[in-house]
Each structure stands twice: as structure tokens, then as C-alpha cells.
Amino acid sequence: MANHHSAKVRIRRNERRAAINGDRLGRVRTHVKRVETAIASGDKAAAQEALRAAQPELHRGAQKGVLHANTASRKLSRLSARIKAMA
């Protein structure tokens, strides 16, 4: 257990940040899942709309450090390729 005041403050801060980061990651996962369900349903227009909504969430997750920038780019690239393949 932490004995120093600064260490106790740091523990409290880390718990708050972990909760915030968990919420951010959850938002990213939700948006990605919406795109994937739209792709699975076969509705190209809905999939494009879902991707348009998911793109800023993925970029925000990368900007805030919840996701690596390359991970966000890879996910967007693969989702858009799957939507493009729907003909």
C-alpha cells in the first residue's frame, strides 16, 4: 500500500484515467461493431453511414492514446475495403 501522499494521489488519478480510457475504448468498439453488423446485413448504404460515424471515434481513440495510430488506421482501412467489396 502507498505511504506517501503523492503516491495515494497518483493511485486515485490512475483509477479515474482508467475509467475514462475504458469508456473511450468501449465507444470505439461499439462503433466498429455497428459497421460490422451493417456489413453482415448486406446494406451498403447503412455500412457507409456507420463507417462515417466510426471514423472520428477511431481517430479520437488514437489521438487520446487508447489505440495506437496504426491500429486505428488498419481498422478503418479494412472496414472500408470490406464495404467497397460489397457490390
PyMOL Python script that loads the backbone (N, CA, C, O; Angstrom):
from pymol import cmd

cmd.read_pdbstr("""\
ATOM      1  N   MET A   1       0.852  -1.187   0.000  1.00  0.00           N
ATOM      2  CA  MET A   1       0.000   0.000   0.000  1.00  0.00           C
ATOM      3  C   MET A   1       0.892   1.242   0.000  1.00  0.00           C
ATOM      4  O   MET A   1       1.971   1.263   0.592  1.00  0.00           O
ATOM      5  N   ALA A   2       0.401   2.269  -0.684  1.00  0.00           N
ATOM      6  CA  ALA A   2       1.177   3.507  -0.799  1.00  0.00           C
ATOM      7  C   ALA A   2       1.210   4.233   0.537  1.00  0.00           C
ATOM      8  O   ALA A   2       0.208   4.298   1.248  1.00  0.00           O
ATOM      9  N   ASN A   3       2.358   4.771   0.865  1.00  0.00           N
ATOM     10  CA  ASN A   3       2.512   5.509   2.117  1.00  0.00           C
ATOM     11  C   ASN A   3       2.631   7.013   1.896  1.00  0.00           C
ATOM     12  O   ASN A   3       2.235   7.801   2.754  1.00  0.00           O
ATOM     13  N   HIS A   4       3.170   7.407   0.759  1.00  0.00           N
ATOM     14  CA  HIS A   4       3.362   8.827   0.504  1.00  0.00           C
ATOM     15  C   HIS A   4       2.087   9.460  -0.030  1.00  0.00           C
ATOM     16  O   HIS A   4       1.299   8.818  -0.724  1.00  0.00           O
ATOM     17  N   HIS A   5       1.901  10.711   0.300  1.00  0.00           N
ATOM     18  CA  HIS A   5       0.718  11.430  -0.155  1.00  0.00           C
ATOM     19  C   HIS A   5       0.650  11.450  -1.683  1.00  0.00           C
ATOM     20  O   HIS A   5      -0.412  11.217  -2.260  1.00  0.00           O
ATOM     21  N   SER A   6       1.765  11.723  -2.328  1.00  0.00           N
ATOM     22  CA  SER A   6       1.777  11.810  -3.793  1.00  0.00           C
ATOM     23  C   SER A   6       1.438  10.468  -4.436  1.00  0.00           C
ATOM     24  O   SER A   6       0.804  10.432  -5.491  1.00  0.00           O
ATOM     25  N   ALA A   7       1.850   9.370  -3.817  1.00  0.00           N
ATOM     26  CA  ALA A   7       1.546   8.051  -4.349  1.00  0.00           C
ATOM     27  C   ALA A   7       0.056   7.753  -4.217  1.00  0.00           C
ATOM     28  O   ALA A   7      -0.533   7.143  -5.110  1.00  0.00           O
ATOM     29  N   LYS A   8      -0.558   8.175  -3.117  1.00  0.00           N
ATOM     30  CA  LYS A   8      -2.001   7.979  -2.933  1.00  0.00           C
ATOM     31  C   LYS A   8      -2.788   8.795  -3.958  1.00  0.00           C
ATOM     32  O   LYS A   8      -3.776   8.317  -4.515  1.00  0.00           O
ATOM     33  N   VAL A   9      -2.343  10.026  -4.201  1.00  0.00           N
ATOM     34  CA  VAL A   9      -2.991  10.868  -5.204  1.00  0.00           C
ATOM     35  C   VAL A   9      -2.859  10.224  -6.576  1.00  0.00           C
ATOM     36  O   VAL A   9      -3.812  10.211  -7.355  1.00  0.00           O
ATOM     37  N   ARG A  10      -1.685   9.694  -6.871  1.00  0.00           N
ATOM     38  CA  ARG A  10      -1.428   9.059  -8.161  1.00  0.00           C
ATOM     39  C   ARG A  10      -2.336   7.847  -8.365  1.00  0.00           C
ATOM     40  O   ARG A  10      -2.830   7.620  -9.469  1.00  0.00           O
ATOM     41  N   ILE A  11      -2.557   7.071  -7.305  1.00  0.00           N
ATOM     42  CA  ILE A  11      -3.429   5.895  -7.402  1.00  0.00           C
ATOM     43  C   ILE A  11      -4.852   6.328  -7.737  1.00  0.00           C
ATOM     44  O   ILE A  11      -5.502   5.730  -8.593  1.00  0.00           O
ATOM     45  N   ARG A  12      -5.331   7.365  -7.060  1.00  0.00           N
ATOM     46  CA  ARG A  12      -6.691   7.861  -7.335  1.00  0.00           C
ATOM     47  C   ARG A  12      -6.800   8.373  -8.769  1.00  0.00           C
ATOM     48  O   ARG A  12      -7.788   8.117  -9.458  1.00  0.00           O
ATOM     49  N   ARG A  13      -5.775   9.095  -9.207  1.00  0.00           N
ATOM     50  CA  ARG A  13      -5.786   9.640 -10.564  1.00  0.00           C
ATOM     51  C   ARG A  13      -5.761   8.529 -11.600  1.00  0.00           C
ATOM     52  O   ARG A  13      -6.465   8.596 -12.607  1.00  0.00           O
ATOM     53  N   ASN A  14      -4.947   7.504 -11.353  1.00  0.00           N
ATOM     54  CA  ASN A  14      -4.852   6.386 -12.291  1.00  0.00           C
ATOM     55  C   ASN A  14      -6.189   5.660 -12.420  1.00  0.00           C
ATOM     56  O   ASN A  14      -6.561   5.230 -13.512  1.00  0.00           O
ATOM     57  N   GLU A  15      -6.915   5.522 -11.302  1.00  0.00           N
ATOM     58  CA  GLU A  15      -8.223   4.875 -11.362  1.00  0.00           C
ATOM     59  C   GLU A  15      -9.199   5.694 -12.197  1.00  0.00           C
ATOM     60  O   GLU A  15      -9.965   5.138 -12.985  1.00  0.00           O
ATOM     61  N   ARG A  16      -9.174   7.019 -12.028  1.00  0.00           N
ATOM     62  CA  ARG A  16     -10.052   7.880 -12.828  1.00  0.00           C
ATOM     63  C   ARG A  16      -9.699   7.785 -14.308  1.00  0.00           C
ATOM     64  O   ARG A  16     -10.586   7.668 -15.154  1.00  0.00           O
ATOM     65  N   ARG A  17      -8.403   7.834 -14.624  1.00  0.00           N
ATOM     66  CA  ARG A  17      -7.989   7.771 -16.018  1.00  0.00           C
ATOM     67  C   ARG A  17      -8.330   6.419 -16.638  1.00  0.00           C
ATOM     68  O   ARG A  17      -8.710   6.353 -17.808  1.00  0.00           O
ATOM     69  N   ALA A  18      -8.198   5.337 -15.863  1.00  0.00           N
ATOM     70  CA  ALA A  18      -8.518   4.010 -16.382  1.00  0.00           C
ATOM     71  C   ALA A  18      -9.998   3.919 -16.725  1.00  0.00           C
ATOM     72  O   ALA A  18     -10.368   3.308 -17.727  1.00  0.00           O
ATOM     73  N   ALA A  19     -10.849   4.524 -15.895  1.00  0.00           N
ATOM     74  CA  ALA A  19     -12.285   4.519 -16.173  1.00  0.00           C
ATOM     75  C   ALA A  19     -12.591   5.311 -17.445  1.00  0.00           C
ATOM     76  O   ALA A  19     -13.393   4.878 -18.273  1.00  0.00           O
ATOM     77  N   ILE A  20     -11.962   6.451 -17.593  1.00  0.00           N
ATOM     78  CA  ILE A  20     -12.188   7.285 -18.785  1.00  0.00           C
ATOM     79  C   ILE A  20     -11.703   6.561 -20.034  1.00  0.00           C
ATOM     80  O   ILE A  20     -12.393   6.544 -21.053  1.00  0.00           O
ATOM     81  N   ASN A  21     -10.512   5.962 -19.957  1.00  0.00           N
ATOM     82  CA  ASN A  21      -9.972   5.249 -21.117  1.00  0.00           C
ATOM     83  C   ASN A  21     -10.819   4.038 -21.472  1.00  0.00           C
ATOM     84  O   ASN A  21     -10.988   3.721 -22.650  1.00  0.00           O
ATOM     85  N   GLY A  22     -11.353   3.358 -20.461  1.00  0.00           N
ATOM     86  CA  GLY A  22     -12.241   2.226 -20.716  1.00  0.00           C
ATOM     87  C   GLY A  22     -13.500   2.656 -21.443  1.00  0.00           C
ATOM     88  O   GLY A  22     -13.970   1.966 -22.348  1.00  0.00           O
ATOM     89  N   ASP A  23     -14.047   3.800 -21.045  1.00  0.00           N
ATOM     90  CA  ASP A  23     -15.224   4.324 -21.732  1.00  0.00           C
ATOM     91  C   ASP A  23     -14.901   4.674 -23.180  1.00  0.00           C
ATOM     92  O   ASP A  23     -15.685   4.389 -24.086  1.00  0.00           O
ATOM     93  N   ARG A  24     -13.749   5.289 -23.391  1.00  0.00           N
ATOM     94  CA  ARG A  24     -13.351   5.650 -24.758  1.00  0.00           C
ATOM     95  C   ARG A  24     -13.191   4.415 -25.632  1.00  0.00           C
ATOM     96  O   ARG A  24     -13.652   4.386 -26.772  1.00  0.00           O
ATOM     97  N   LEU A  25     -12.537   3.402 -25.092  1.00  0.00           N
ATOM     98  CA  LEU A  25     -12.336   2.176 -25.856  1.00  0.00           C
ATOM     99  C   LEU A  25     -13.665   1.494 -26.138  1.00  0.00           C
ATOM    100  O   LEU A  25     -13.855   0.915 -27.207  1.00  0.00           O
ATOM    101  N   GLY A  26     -14.584   1.561 -25.185  1.00  0.00           N
ATOM    102  CA  GLY A  26     -15.913   0.998 -25.392  1.00  0.00           C
ATOM    103  C   GLY A  26     -16.660   1.689 -26.517  1.00  0.00           C
ATOM    104  O   GLY A  26     -17.347   1.039 -27.305  1.00  0.00           O
ATOM    105  N   ARG A  27     -16.524   3.017 -26.594  1.00  0.00           N
ATOM    106  CA  ARG A  27     -17.159   3.763 -27.682  1.00  0.00           C
ATOM    107  C   ARG A  27     -16.594   3.332 -29.028  1.00  0.00           C
ATOM    108  O   ARG A  27     -17.340   3.163 -29.993  1.00  0.00           O
ATOM    109  N   VAL A  28     -15.287   3.154 -29.094  1.00  0.00           N
ATOM    110  CA  VAL A  28     -14.651   2.724 -30.342  1.00  0.00           C
ATOM    111  C   VAL A  28     -15.179   1.349 -30.742  1.00  0.00           C
ATOM    112  O   VAL A  28     -15.557   1.135 -31.894  1.00  0.00           O
ATOM    113  N   ARG A  29     -15.203   0.426 -29.794  1.00  0.00           N
ATOM    114  CA  ARG A  29     -15.659  -0.934 -30.094  1.00  0.00           C
ATOM    115  C   ARG A  29     -17.111  -0.946 -30.541  1.00  0.00           C
ATOM    116  O   ARG A  29     -17.475  -1.688 -31.453  1.00  0.00           O
ATOM    117  N   THR A  30     -17.941  -0.130 -29.906  1.00  0.00           N
ATOM    118  CA  THR A  30     -19.349  -0.062 -30.280  1.00  0.00           C
ATOM    119  C   THR A  30     -19.502   0.405 -31.719  1.00  0.00           C
ATOM    120  O   THR A  30     -20.270  -0.182 -32.481  1.00  0.00           O
ATOM    121  N   HIS A  31     -18.783   1.451 -32.098  1.00  0.00           N
ATOM    122  CA  HIS A  31     -18.899   1.966 -33.453  1.00  0.00           C
ATOM    123  C   HIS A  31     -18.383   0.957 -34.483  1.00  0.00           C
ATOM    124  O   HIS A  31     -18.976   0.799 -35.550  1.00  0.00           O
ATOM    125  N   VAL A  32     -17.293   0.285 -34.168  1.00  0.00           N
ATOM    126  CA  VAL A  32     -16.763  -0.727 -35.087  1.00  0.00           C
ATOM    127  C   VAL A  32     -17.769  -1.864 -35.232  1.00  0.00           C
ATOM    128  O   VAL A  32     -17.975  -2.374 -36.334  1.00  0.00           O
ATOM    129  N   LYS A  33     -18.390  -2.262 -34.136  1.00  0.00           N
ATOM    130  CA  LYS A  33     -19.369  -3.342 -34.182  1.00  0.00           C
ATOM    131  C   LYS A  33     -20.580  -2.951 -35.030  1.00  0.00           C
ATOM    132  O   LYS A  33     -21.138  -3.785 -35.742  1.00  0.00           O
ATOM    133  N   ARG A  34     -20.984  -1.677 -34.953  1.00  0.00           N
ATOM    134  CA  ARG A  34     -22.107  -1.209 -35.778  1.00  0.00           C
ATOM    135  C   ARG A  34     -21.776  -1.321 -37.260  1.00  0.00           C
ATOM    136  O   ARG A  34     -22.626  -1.700 -38.066  1.00  0.00           O
ATOM    137  N   VAL A  35     -20.545  -0.992 -37.615  1.00  0.00           N
ATOM    138  CA  VAL A  35     -20.131  -1.113 -39.017  1.00  0.00           C
ATOM    139  C   VAL A  35     -20.157  -2.575 -39.437  1.00  0.00           C
ATOM    140  O   VAL A  35     -20.643  -2.906 -40.519  1.00  0.00           O
ATOM    141  N   GLU A  36     -19.634  -3.452 -38.585  1.00  0.00           N
ATOM    142  CA  GLU A  36     -19.563  -4.869 -38.936  1.00  0.00           C
ATOM    143  C   GLU A  36     -20.946  -5.495 -39.063  1.00  0.00           C
ATOM    144  O   GLU A  36     -21.163  -6.335 -39.935  1.00  0.00           O
ATOM    145  N   THR A  37     -21.882  -5.099 -38.207  1.00  0.00           N
ATOM    146  CA  THR A  37     -23.241  -5.640 -38.332  1.00  0.00           C
ATOM    147  C   THR A  37     -23.913  -5.126 -39.597  1.00  0.00           C
ATOM    148  O   THR A  37     -24.674  -5.854 -40.234  1.00  0.00           O
ATOM    149  N   ALA A  38     -23.637  -3.867 -39.968  1.00  0.00           N
ATOM    150  CA  ALA A  38     -24.197  -3.339 -41.207  1.00  0.00           C
ATOM    151  C   ALA A  38     -23.620  -4.071 -42.418  1.00  0.00           C
ATOM    152  O   ALA A  38     -24.332  -4.327 -43.389  1.00  0.00           O
ATOM    153  N   ILE A  39     -22.339  -4.404 -42.360  1.00  0.00           N
ATOM    154  CA  ILE A  39     -21.721  -5.167 -43.448  1.00  0.00           C
ATOM    155  C   ILE A  39     -22.341  -6.562 -43.522  1.00  0.00           C
ATOM    156  O   ILE A  39     -22.634  -7.063 -44.608  1.00  0.00           O
ATOM    157  N   ALA A  40     -22.536  -7.180 -42.362  1.00  0.00           N
ATOM    158  CA  ALA A  40     -23.094  -8.530 -42.328  1.00  0.00           C
ATOM    159  C   ALA A  40     -24.527  -8.552 -42.853  1.00  0.00           C
ATOM    160  O   ALA A  40     -24.952  -9.537 -43.456  1.00  0.00           O
ATOM    161  N   SER A  41     -25.271  -7.475 -42.627  1.00  0.00           N
ATOM    162  CA  SER A  41     -26.653  -7.432 -43.102  1.00  0.00           C
ATOM    163  C   SER A  41     -26.727  -7.230 -44.611  1.00  0.00           C
ATOM    164  O   SER A  41     -27.753  -7.513 -45.229  1.00  0.00           O
ATOM    165  N   GLY A  42     -25.635  -6.739 -45.206  1.00  0.00           N
ATOM    166  CA  GLY A  42     -25.591  -6.561 -46.650  1.00  0.00           C
ATOM    167  C   GLY A  42     -26.067  -5.206 -47.127  1.00  0.00           C
ATOM    168  O   GLY A  42     -26.198  -4.988 -48.331  1.00  0.00           O
ATOM    169  N   ASP A  43     -26.328  -4.291 -46.211  1.00  0.00           N
ATOM    170  CA  ASP A  43     -26.805  -2.956 -46.564  1.00  0.00           C
ATOM    171  C   ASP A  43     -25.598  -2.028 -46.713  1.00  0.00           C
ATOM    172  O   ASP A  43     -25.009  -1.588 -45.726  1.00  0.00           O
ATOM    173  N   LYS A  44     -25.244  -1.741 -47.967  1.00  0.00           N
ATOM    174  CA  LYS A  44     -24.036  -0.953 -48.223  1.00  0.00           C
ATOM    175  C   LYS A  44     -24.190   0.487 -47.748  1.00  0.00           C
ATOM    176  O   LYS A  44     -23.246   1.060 -47.204  1.00  0.00           O
ATOM    177  N   ALA A  45     -25.359   1.074 -47.945  1.00  0.00           N
ATOM    178  CA  ALA A  45     -25.580   2.467 -47.530  1.00  0.00           C
ATOM    179  C   ALA A  45     -25.477   2.604 -46.016  1.00  0.00           C
ATOM    180  O   ALA A  45     -24.863   3.547 -45.515  1.00  0.00           O
ATOM    181  N   ALA A  46     -26.078   1.662 -45.285  1.00  0.00           N
ATOM    182  CA  ALA A  46     -26.009   1.700 -43.824  1.00  0.00           C
ATOM    183  C   ALA A  46     -24.576   1.483 -43.346  1.00  0.00           C
ATOM    184  O   ALA A  46     -24.141   2.097 -42.372  1.00  0.00           O
ATOM    185  N   ALA A  47     -23.849   0.610 -44.033  1.00  0.00           N
ATOM    186  CA  ALA A  47     -22.462   0.345 -43.658  1.00  0.00           C
ATOM    187  C   ALA A  47     -21.603   1.591 -43.873  1.00  0.00           C
ATOM    188  O   ALA A  47     -20.734   1.896 -43.057  1.00  0.00           O
ATOM    189  N   GLN A  48     -21.847   2.309 -44.971  1.00  0.00           N
ATOM    190  CA  GLN A  48     -21.094   3.534 -45.219  1.00  0.00           C
ATOM    191  C   GLN A  48     -21.398   4.602 -44.170  1.00  0.00           C
ATOM    192  O   GLN A  48     -20.499   5.307 -43.714  1.00  0.00           O
ATOM    193  N   GLU A  49     -22.669   4.715 -43.794  1.00  0.00           N
ATOM    194  CA  GLU A  49     -23.046   5.680 -42.751  1.00  0.00           C
ATOM    195  C   GLU A  49     -22.401   5.312 -41.415  1.00  0.00           C
ATOM    196  O   GLU A  49     -21.901   6.181 -40.700  1.00  0.00           O
ATOM    197  N   ALA A  50     -22.415   4.015 -41.084  1.00  0.00           N
ATOM    198  CA  ALA A  50     -21.812   3.570 -39.832  1.00  0.00           C
ATOM    199  C   ALA A  50     -20.304   3.819 -39.838  1.00  0.00           C
ATOM    200  O   ALA A  50     -19.731   4.197 -38.816  1.00  0.00           O
ATOM    201  N   LEU A  51     -19.663   3.609 -40.988  1.00  0.00           N
ATOM    202  CA  LEU A  51     -18.228   3.873 -41.089  1.00  0.00           C
ATOM    203  C   LEU A  51     -17.942   5.361 -40.952  1.00  0.00           C
ATOM    204  O   LEU A  51     -16.954   5.755 -40.334  1.00  0.00           O
ATOM    205  N   ARG A  52     -18.814   6.189 -41.535  1.00  0.00           N
ATOM    206  CA  ARG A  52     -18.639   7.637 -41.437  1.00  0.00           C
ATOM    207  C   ARG A  52     -18.742   8.097 -39.980  1.00  0.00           C
ATOM    208  O   ARG A  52     -18.075   9.050 -39.578  1.00  0.00           O
ATOM    209  N   ALA A  53     -19.580   7.415 -39.191  1.00  0.00           N
ATOM    210  CA  ALA A  53     -19.700   7.745 -37.767  1.00  0.00           C
ATOM    211  C   ALA A  53     -18.543   7.164 -36.953  1.00  0.00           C
ATOM    212  O   ALA A  53     -18.130   7.743 -35.949  1.00  0.00           O
ATOM    213  N   ALA A  54     -18.024   6.017 -37.395  1.00  0.00           N
ATOM    214  CA  ALA A  54     -16.961   5.347 -36.636  1.00  0.00           C
ATOM    215  C   ALA A  54     -15.598   5.982 -36.853  1.00  0.00           C
ATOM    216  O   ALA A  54     -14.735   5.912 -35.979  1.00  0.00           O
ATOM    217  N   GLN A  55     -15.396   6.602 -38.008  1.00  0.00           N
ATOM    218  CA  GLN A  55     -14.082   7.149 -38.339  1.00  0.00           C
ATOM    219  C   GLN A  55     -13.589   8.167 -37.318  1.00  0.00           C
ATOM    220  O   GLN A  55     -12.460   8.031 -36.847  1.00  0.00           O
ATOM    221  N   PRO A  56     -14.386   9.197 -36.944  1.00  0.00           N
ATOM    222  CA  PRO A  56     -13.870  10.139 -35.945  1.00  0.00           C
ATOM    223  C   PRO A  56     -13.645   9.502 -34.574  1.00  0.00           C
ATOM    224  O   PRO A  56     -12.752   9.922 -33.838  1.00  0.00           O
ATOM    225  N   GLU A  57     -14.446   8.495 -34.225  1.00  0.00           N
ATOM    226  CA  GLU A  57     -14.247   7.820 -32.942  1.00  0.00           C
ATOM    227  C   GLU A  57     -12.912   7.083 -32.916  1.00  0.00           C
ATOM    228  O   GLU A  57     -12.192   7.129 -31.918  1.00  0.00           O
ATOM    229  N   LEU A  58     -12.586   6.409 -34.005  1.00  0.00           N
ATOM    230  CA  LEU A  58     -11.305   5.703 -34.070  1.00  0.00           C
ATOM    231  C   LEU A  58     -10.140   6.684 -34.026  1.00  0.00           C
ATOM    232  O   LEU A  58      -9.152   6.451 -33.330  1.00  0.00           O
ATOM    233  N   HIS A  59     -10.255   7.777 -34.768  1.00  0.00           N
ATOM    234  CA  HIS A  59      -9.177   8.766 -34.755  1.00  0.00           C
ATOM    235  C   HIS A  59      -9.041   9.413 -33.378  1.00  0.00           C
ATOM    236  O   HIS A  59      -7.930   9.689 -32.926  1.00  0.00           O
ATOM    237  N   ARG A  60     -10.160   9.652 -32.721  1.00  0.00           N
ATOM    238  CA  ARG A  60     -10.114  10.246 -31.379  1.00  0.00           C
ATOM    239  C   ARG A  60      -9.468   9.269 -30.396  1.00  0.00           C
ATOM    240  O   ARG A  60      -8.687   9.677 -29.537  1.00  0.00           O
ATOM    241  N   GLY A  61      -9.792   7.985 -30.521  1.00  0.00           N
ATOM    242  CA  GLY A  61      -9.163   6.984 -29.666  1.00  0.00           C
ATOM    243  C   GLY A  61      -7.660   6.938 -29.856  1.00  0.00           C
ATOM    244  O   GLY A  61      -6.908   6.774 -28.895  1.00  0.00           O
ATOM    245  N   ALA A  62      -7.218   7.085 -31.116  1.00  0.00           N
ATOM    246  CA  ALA A  62      -5.777   7.091 -31.379  1.00  0.00           C
ATOM    247  C   ALA A  62      -5.146   8.369 -30.837  1.00  0.00           C
ATOM    248  O   ALA A  62      -4.042   8.336 -30.294  1.00  0.00           O
ATOM    249  N   GLN A  63      -5.836   9.484 -30.983  1.00  0.00           N
ATOM    250  CA  GLN A  63      -5.298  10.760 -30.517  1.00  0.00           C
ATOM    251  C   GLN A  63      -5.167  10.781 -29.002  1.00  0.00           C
ATOM    252  O   GLN A  63      -4.209  11.340 -28.469  1.00  0.00           O
ATOM    253  N   LYS A  64      -6.123  10.176 -28.304  1.00  0.00           N
ATOM    254  CA  LYS A  64      -6.110  10.179 -26.846  1.00  0.00           C
ATOM    255  C   LYS A  64      -5.220   9.083 -26.263  1.00  0.00           C
ATOM    256  O   LYS A  64      -5.024   9.031 -25.048  1.00  0.00           O
ATOM    257  N   GLY A  65      -4.682   8.212 -27.106  1.00  0.00           N
ATOM    258  CA  GLY A  65      -3.761   7.195 -26.626  1.00  0.00           C
ATOM    259  C   GLY A  65      -4.403   5.894 -26.215  1.00  0.00           C
ATOM    260  O   GLY A  65      -3.737   5.032 -25.641  1.00  0.00           O
ATOM    261  N   VAL A  66      -5.686   5.730 -26.494  1.00  0.00           N
ATOM    262  CA  VAL A  66      -6.362   4.479 -26.159  1.00  0.00           C
ATOM    263  C   VAL A  66      -6.006   3.409 -27.187  1.00  0.00           C
ATOM    264  O   VAL A  66      -5.861   2.235 -26.848  1.00  0.00           O
ATOM    265  N   LEU A  67      -5.867   3.821 -28.439  1.00  0.00           N
ATOM    266  CA  LEU A  67      -5.453   2.935 -29.518  1.00  0.00           C
ATOM    267  C   LEU A  67      -4.154   3.469 -30.115  1.00  0.00           C
ATOM    268  O   LEU A  67      -3.885   4.670 -30.074  1.00  0.00           O
ATOM    269  N   HIS A  68      -3.366   2.572 -30.660  1.00  0.00           N
ATOM    270  CA  HIS A  68      -2.207   3.006 -31.428  1.00  0.00           C
ATOM    271  C   HIS A  68      -2.709   3.572 -32.759  1.00  0.00           C
ATOM    272  O   HIS A  68      -3.707   3.101 -33.304  1.00  0.00           O
ATOM    273  N   ALA A  69      -2.027   4.557 -33.261  1.00  0.00           N
ATOM    274  CA  ALA A  69      -2.453   5.223 -34.501  1.00  0.00           C
ATOM    275  C   ALA A  69      -2.529   4.236 -35.664  1.00  0.00           C
ATOM    276  O   ALA A  69      -3.454   4.300 -36.474  1.00  0.00           O
ATOM    277  N   ASN A  70      -1.566   3.330 -35.747  1.00  0.00           N
ATOM    278  CA  ASN A  70      -1.577   2.350 -36.838  1.00  0.00           C
ATOM    279  C   ASN A  70      -2.745   1.385 -36.703  1.00  0.00           C
ATOM    280  O   ASN A  70      -3.294   0.935 -37.709  1.00  0.00           O
ATOM    281  N   THR A  71      -3.131   1.062 -35.474  1.00  0.00           N
ATOM    282  CA  THR A  71      -4.265   0.170 -35.250  1.00  0.00           C
ATOM    283  C   THR A  71      -5.543   0.814 -35.759  1.00  0.00           C
ATOM    284  O   THR A  71      -6.340   0.163 -36.434  1.00  0.00           O
ATOM    285  N   ALA A  72      -5.745   2.080 -35.443  1.00  0.00           N
ATOM    286  CA  ALA A  72      -6.937   2.791 -35.901  1.00  0.00           C
ATOM    287  C   ALA A  72      -6.952   2.857 -37.428  1.00  0.00           C
ATOM    288  O   ALA A  72      -7.991   2.625 -38.048  1.00  0.00           O
ATOM    289  N   SER A  73      -5.820   3.169 -38.031  1.00  0.00           N
ATOM    290  CA  SER A  73      -5.748   3.240 -39.488  1.00  0.00           C
ATOM    291  C   SER A  73      -6.021   1.883 -40.126  1.00  0.00           C
ATOM    292  O   SER A  73      -6.723   1.794 -41.133  1.00  0.00           O
ATOM    293  N   ARG A  74      -5.466   0.836 -39.539  1.00  0.00           N
ATOM    294  CA  ARG A  74      -5.669  -0.511 -40.078  1.00  0.00           C
ATOM    295  C   ARG A  74      -7.136  -0.913 -40.012  1.00  0.00           C
ATOM    296  O   ARG A  74      -7.678  -1.465 -40.969  1.00  0.00           O
ATOM    297  N   LYS A  75      -7.783  -0.631 -38.869  1.00  0.00           N
ATOM    298  CA  LYS A  75      -9.200  -0.982 -38.731  1.00  0.00           C
ATOM    299  C   LYS A  75     -10.053  -0.235 -39.754  1.00  0.00           C
ATOM    300  O   LYS A  75     -10.933  -0.826 -40.380  1.00  0.00           O
ATOM    301  N   LEU A  76      -9.792   1.068 -39.925  1.00  0.00           N
ATOM    302  CA  LEU A  76     -10.547   1.847 -40.898  1.00  0.00           C
ATOM    303  C   LEU A  76     -10.317   1.332 -42.312  1.00  0.00           C
ATOM    304  O   LEU A  76     -11.255   1.226 -43.103  1.00  0.00           O
ATOM    305  N   SER A  77      -9.084   1.018 -42.620  1.00  0.00           N
ATOM    306  CA  SER A  77      -8.751   0.539 -43.954  1.00  0.00           C
ATOM    307  C   SER A  77      -9.456  -0.779 -44.256  1.00  0.00           C
ATOM    308  O   SER A  77     -10.011  -0.960 -45.339  1.00  0.00           O
ATOM    309  N   ARG A  78      -9.430  -1.688 -43.304  1.00  0.00           N
ATOM    310  CA  ARG A  78     -10.037  -2.999 -43.536  1.00  0.00           C
ATOM    311  C   ARG A  78     -11.550  -2.906 -43.618  1.00  0.00           C
ATOM    312  O   ARG A  78     -12.175  -3.586 -44.432  1.00  0.00           O
ATOM    313  N   LEU A  79     -12.145  -2.059 -42.770  1.00  0.00           N
ATOM    314  CA  LEU A  79     -13.599  -1.896 -42.829  1.00  0.00           C
ATOM    315  C   LEU A  79     -14.017  -1.267 -44.157  1.00  0.00           C
ATOM    316  O   LEU A  79     -14.981  -1.711 -44.780  1.00  0.00           O
ATOM    317  N   SER A  80     -13.294  -0.235 -44.589  1.00  0.00           N
ATOM    318  CA  SER A  80     -13.654   0.406 -45.849  1.00  0.00           C
ATOM    319  C   SER A  80     -13.449  -0.540 -47.031  1.00  0.00           C
ATOM    320  O   SER A  80     -14.208  -0.495 -47.999  1.00  0.00           O
ATOM    321  N   ALA A  81     -12.436  -1.389 -46.959  1.00  0.00           N
ATOM    322  CA  ALA A  81     -12.218  -2.363 -48.038  1.00  0.00           C
ATOM    323  C   ALA A  81     -13.360  -3.365 -48.080  1.00  0.00           C
ATOM    324  O   ALA A  81     -13.792  -3.761 -49.162  1.00  0.00           O
ATOM    325  N   ARG A  82     -13.857  -3.783 -46.916  1.00  0.00           N
ATOM    326  CA  ARG A  82     -14.978  -4.717 -46.887  1.00  0.00           C
ATOM    327  C   ARG A  82     -16.245  -4.073 -47.426  1.00  0.00           C
ATOM    328  O   ARG A  82     -17.043  -4.727 -48.097  1.00  0.00           O
ATOM    329  N   ILE A  83     -16.430  -2.788 -47.132  1.00  0.00           N
ATOM    330  CA  ILE A  83     -17.608  -2.087 -47.655  1.00  0.00           C
ATOM    331  C   ILE A  83     -17.485  -1.920 -49.163  1.00  0.00           C
ATOM    332  O   ILE A  83     -18.464  -2.081 -49.892  1.00  0.00           O
ATOM    333  N   LYS A  84     -16.291  -1.599 -49.629  1.00  0.00           N
ATOM    334  CA  LYS A  84     -16.059  -1.414 -51.064  1.00  0.00           C
ATOM    335  C   LYS A  84     -16.275  -2.710 -51.821  1.00  0.00           C
ATOM    336  O   LYS A  84     -16.697  -2.694 -52.978  1.00  0.00           O
ATOM    337  N   ALA A  85     -15.987  -3.833 -51.176  1.00  0.00           N
ATOM    338  CA  ALA A  85     -16.146  -5.137 -51.828  1.00  0.00           C
ATOM    339  C   ALA A  85     -17.612  -5.543 -51.961  1.00  0.00           C
ATOM    340  O   ALA A  85     -17.943  -6.439 -52.738  1.00  0.00           O
ATOM    341  N   MET A  86     -18.499  -4.877 -51.196  1.00  0.00           N
ATOM    342  CA  MET A  86     -19.927  -5.163 -51.317  1.00  0.00           C
ATOM    343  C   MET A  86     -20.424  -4.547 -52.623  1.00  0.00           C
ATOM    344  O   MET A  86     -20.452  -3.324 -52.766  1.00  0.00           O
ATOM    345  N   ALA A  87     -20.816  -5.397 -53.577  1.00  0.00           N
ATOM    346  CA  ALA A  87     -21.238  -4.836 -54.865  1.00  0.00           C
ATOM    347  C   ALA A  87     -22.625  -5.226 -55.238  1.00  0.00           C
ATOM    348  O   ALA A  87     -23.115  -4.829 -56.294  1.00  0.00           O
TER     349      ALA A  87
END
""", "prot")
cmd.dss("prot")
cmd.show_as("cartoon", "prot")
cmd.util.cbc("prot")
cmd.orient("prot")
